Amino acid sequence: MKKNFKYIFALVFMGAIFFACNNDEDYSLGDLDAPTNLVIATEIVGQDINNPEGDGSGDVKITITADNALSYKVDYDANNDVDLVYLPTGKVTKKYTSLGVNTYRITAVAYGKGGSSTIITKDITVRSDFNVNPEIVTNLTNNSSKKWIVDKSVPGHFGVGPWANSSTPEWWSAAIDEKVACCNCFYTATFTFSKTVSNTYTLDVVTSDGAFTKTGSLASIPGIPASGDEGCYPYAGGSSSFSFVPSSTGIDASTPSTQTSILLSGTTTFIGYGSLQKEYEIMVLDGNYMYLRVQGTETGNAWYLKLKPAP
């Protein structure tokens, strides 16, 4: 029996050596040439002979193409700090919101094999005519500065529903104090909205107990780890400009809403819950209550947030 075992072991050992020797092959990633023929095509909505900068909506359809590109990133205005965001399909409709006629420099990066890349820029001139209701500005900023927190004392201060064809958190709605035990940072974070003398706007986020969000590619704020459950994560806080824009969330105009959104600039700030998207539609806003709707971390989800002025 022992002799048979040794014989079988020897055959297996020799077979392993033979397999290893016959698989001693060279592997190659192939050519790592950068993408070529990178093009930024733009269509300014409403542009014609009489309206060379568009119809005042600020909407621009952007299409980025290149040969041998695996993915794209885009910065919508390199005149400010460069902020490249992932654009998987190479197509997007961007709403430019600075009032009046402004020139923006679009930067596109196409990535190929092995991280090779090609970059290109294009300047466009766009008109935006949107004028926010002054009452919204007053209620949000007190015409100077106003601090808000998520209102844990009311039901539905956080909720989830379908993004399309709905305007309510029909899938789930938080009970009073629901996240205190697991994620109290949700309630201690503060969001200060300010108006400057030149009628520009800023948001300052302070999170002494961390940011409430999901992880990795499901959040866009800095410092969030690549994996982990929904919860509180270290976050250094942030400050960014924001603007008021016509809502683009797709809710029917008959639905109770201001039809106005807060559009955050960059990826360093958020309101309530760290989100991929930066447009928060103002459903309701008065001096003591703010109800927001934003596209959630997962495509197809809408999040609802209720906030109140901080004490």
C-alpha positions in Angstrom: 0.0 0.0 0.0 2.8 2.4 0.9 4.6 1.6 -2.4 1.4 2.4 -4.3 1.0 5.7 -2.5 4.6 6.7 -3.2 4.1 5.8 -6.8 1.0 7.8 -7.2 2.6 10.8 -5.4 5.6 10.6 -7.8 3.3 10.7 -10.8 1.4 13.7 -9.5 4.7 15.5 -8.7 6.2 14.9 -12.1 2.9 15.9 -13.8 3.0 19.2 -11.9 6.5 19.9 -13.0 5.7 19.0 -16.6 2.6 21.3 -16.5 4.6 24.2 -15.1 7.4 23.8 -17.6 4.9 23.8 -20.5 3.2 26.9 -19.3 6.3 29.0 -19.1 4.9 31.6 -21.5 5.5 35.3 -22.0 2.4 37.5 -21.5 1.9 40.9 -23.0 -0.6 43.7 -22.6 -0.2 44.5 -26.2 0.2 48.1 -27.5 -0.5 50.8 -24.9 -1.1 53.6 -27.4 -3.1 56.5 -26.1 -6.5 57.1 -27.6 -6.5 59.2 -30.8 -8.9 61.5 -32.7 -10.3 62.9 -29.4 -13.2 65.3 -30.1 -15.6 67.3 -28.0 -18.8 68.0 -29.9 -21.2 70.5 -28.3 -24.8 71.6 -29.0 -25.9 74.7 -27.2 -29.7 74.3 -26.8 -31.6 76.9 -28.7 -28.7 78.3 -30.6 -29.5 80.0 -33.9 -28.6 83.1 -35.8 -30.6 85.3 -33.5 -29.4 83.5 -30.3 -25.8 82.6 -30.8 -25.3 81.7 -27.1 -28.5 79.6 -26.9 -32.0 80.1 -25.5 -31.0 81.2 -22.0 -31.6 77.8 -20.5 -27.8 77.3 -20.1 -28.2 73.7 -21.4 -25.4 72.3 -23.6 -25.4 68.8 -25.0 -21.8 67.4 -24.8 -20.5 64.3 -26.7 -16.9 63.1 -26.3 -15.5 60.5 -28.7 -12.1 59.0 -29.4 -10.6 56.0 -31.1 -9.5 53.2 -28.8 -10.9 54.9 -25.7 -12.1 52.8 -22.8 -13.5 55.6 -20.6 -13.8 59.4 -20.4 -13.6 62.1 -17.8 -14.7 65.7 -18.3 -14.3 69.0 -16.5 -17.0 71.5 -17.5 -15.1 74.7 -16.8 -11.3 74.6 -16.5 -11.3 78.4 -16.0 -12.0 77.4 -12.3 -10.2 74.6 -10.5 -10.1 71.5 -12.6 -12.6 68.9 -11.4 -12.7 65.9 -13.6 -15.8 63.7 -13.3 -16.4 60.3 -14.7 -18.5 60.2 -17.9 -19.0 56.5 -18.8 -20.9 57.0 -22.1 -19.1 60.2 -23.2 -22.5 61.9 -23.4 -24.2 64.4 -21.1 -26.4 67.5 -21.0 -24.8 70.1 -18.8 -26.6 73.1 -17.4 -24.4 76.2 -17.1 -25.9 78.5 -14.5 -23.8 81.7 -14.2 -26.1 84.5 -15.1 -25.6 86.3 -18.3 -23.3 85.4 -21.2 -20.2 83.4 -20.1 -17.4 81.5 -21.7 -16.5 78.1 -20.3 -13.5 75.9 -21.1 -14.4 72.2 -21.4 -11.6 69.7 -20.7 -12.0 66.1 -21.8 -9.7 63.2 -21.0 -9.9 59.8 -22.9 -8.3 56.8 -21.2 -7.0 53.8 -23.1 -5.2 50.6 -22.2 -2.8 50.6 -19.2 -4.0 54.0 -18.1 -2.8 55.8 -21.3 -4.6 59.0 -21.9 -5.2 61.9 -24.3 -6.5 65.4 -23.3 -8.3 68.1 -25.2 -10.1 71.4 -24.4 -12.8 73.4 -26.1 -14.3 76.8 -25.3 -18.0 77.5 -25.5 -20.0 80.7 -24.8 -23.4 80.2 -23.2 -26.2 82.4 -21.9 -28.2 81.7 -18.8 -31.2 83.8 -17.9 -32.5 82.1 -14.8 -33.4 84.4 -11.9 -34.1 82.7 -8.6 -37.2 83.8 -6.5 -35.8 86.2 -3.9 -37.9 84.5 -1.2 -36.0 81.3 -1.7 -32.7 83.1 -1.2 -34.0 84.8 2.0 -35.4 81.6 3.5 -32.2 79.6 2.7 -29.5 82.1 3.6 -31.3 84.9 5.6 -29.7 87.1 3.0 -26.4 86.6 4.7 -25.7 83.2 6.4 -27.9 80.5 7.8 -27.0 77.1 9.3 -29.2 74.0 8.7 -29.3 70.4 10.1 -31.3 67.3 9.3 -34.5 67.3 11.5 -34.5 63.9 13.3 -37.6 65.0 15.3 -40.0 64.5 12.4 -41.0 61.3 10.5 -39.7 61.0 6.9 -36.7 63.2 7.6 -34.9 60.7 5.3 -36.7 58.6 2.6 -36.2 56.7 -0.6 -38.4 56.3 -3.6 -38.2 55.8 -7.4 -36.4 58.5 -9.3 -38.8 58.4 -12.3 -42.5 59.0 -12.2 -42.7 59.7 -8.5 -42.4 62.5 -6.1 -42.7 60.7 -2.7 -40.5 58.4 -0.7 -42.8 55.5 -1.3 -40.2 52.7 -0.8 -39.0 53.7 2.7 -39.3 56.6 5.2 -37.3 57.1 8.4 -39.0 57.1 11.8 -38.2 59.8 14.4 -34.5 59.4 15.6 -34.1 56.3 13.4 -30.4 56.8 12.6 -29.3 57.9 16.1 -28.0 54.4 17.2 -26.1 53.6 14.1 -25.2 56.9 12.4 -25.7 59.9 14.7 -23.4 62.0 12.4 -26.4 62.3 10.1 -27.9 64.6 12.7 -24.9 66.5 14.0 -23.5 67.6 10.6 -24.3 71.2 9.8 -24.8 72.9 6.4 -24.3 76.7 6.3 -25.6 78.5 3.2 -24.3 82.0 2.6 -24.9 84.8 0.3 -22.2 87.3 -0.5 -22.5 91.0 -1.3 -21.8 90.2 -5.0 -24.8 87.8 -5.0 -22.8 84.6 -5.2 -23.4 81.7 -2.9 -21.4 79.3 -0.8 -22.0 76.1 1.2 -19.9 75.2 4.2 -20.2 71.6 5.6 -19.0 70.7 9.1 -19.1 67.1 10.3 -17.6 66.7 13.7 -18.8 63.1 13.9 -18.1 62.2 10.2 -20.1 62.1 7.0 -23.2 59.9 6.6 -22.8 58.1 3.3 -22.1 54.9 1.4 -18.7 54.0 0.2 -16.4 53.8 -2.8 -18.0 54.7 -6.1 -21.4 55.3 -4.4 -20.1 58.5 -2.8 -18.3 61.5 -4.4 -17.0 63.3 -1.3 -13.2 63.0 -0.5 -11.8 60.5 2.0 -14.5 57.9 1.8 -13.1 54.3 1.8 -13.6 52.0 -1.2 -15.8 49.5 0.7 -18.0 49.3 3.7 -21.6 49.6 4.9 -23.7 52.7 5.0 -22.5 54.7 8.0 -20.4 57.5 9.4 -17.0 58.0 7.8 -14.2 60.5 8.6 -14.5 63.6 6.4 -12.6 66.8 6.9 -15.5 69.0 5.9 -15.7 71.2 2.9 -16.7 74.5 1.3 -17.9 75.1 -2.3 -19.9 77.6 -4.3 -23.4 76.7 -5.3 -26.0 78.2 -7.6 -29.7 78.2 -8.1 -30.9 76.5 -11.3 -34.2 75.4 -12.8 -35.0 71.9 -11.6 -34.0 69.2 -14.0 -35.2 66.2 -11.9 -38.1 65.5 -14.2 -40.9 65.9 -11.7 -44.1 67.1 -13.3 -44.7 70.8 -12.9 -48.1 70.1 -11.2 -46.3 68.5 -8.3 -45.7 70.7 -5.3 -42.2 72.0 -5.7 -40.4 75.3 -6.1 -39.1 74.0 -9.5 -35.7 75.4 -8.3 -32.6 73.4 -7.4 -29.5 74.0 -5.4 -26.6 72.9 -7.6 -23.3 72.3 -5.7 -20.0 73.0 -7.4 -17.3 70.3 -7.4 -17.3 67.1 -5.2 -16.2 68.3 -1.8 -19.6 69.2 -0.3 -23.0 67.5 0.1 -26.3 68.1 1.9 -27.5 65.6 4.5 -26.1 62.4 2.8 -23.0 62.1 0.7 -24.4 61.8 -2.8 -23.1 61.2 -6.3 -25.3 63.9 -7.8 -25.1 67.5 -6.8 -28.5 68.9 -7.8 -30.9 69.1 -4.9 -34.4 70.1 -5.9 -36.1 72.3 -3.3 -39.6 70.8 -2.9 -40.6 73.1 0.0 -38.7 75.9 1.7 -39.7 78.4 4.3 -37.9 80.1 7.1 -38.1 77.0 9.4 -38.3 74.0 7.1 -36.5 72.7 4.0 -37.5 69.6 2.0 -35.1 68.4 -0.7 -35.0 65.7 -3.4 -31.8 64.4 -4.9 -30.8 61.4 -7.0 -29.3 58.8 -4.6 -26.2 56.8 -4.7 -27.8 54.1 -6.8 -29.2 55.1 -10.2 -33.0 55.0 -10.2 -33.3 56.0 -6.6 -34.5 59.4 -5.3 -33.7 60.5 -1.7 -35.7 62.9 0.3 -34.3 65.0 3.1 -36.0 67.3 5.7 -33.9 69.9 7.4 -34.4 72.7 9.9 -32.4 75.7 11.0 -29.7 74.7 13.5 -30.2 76.0 17.1 
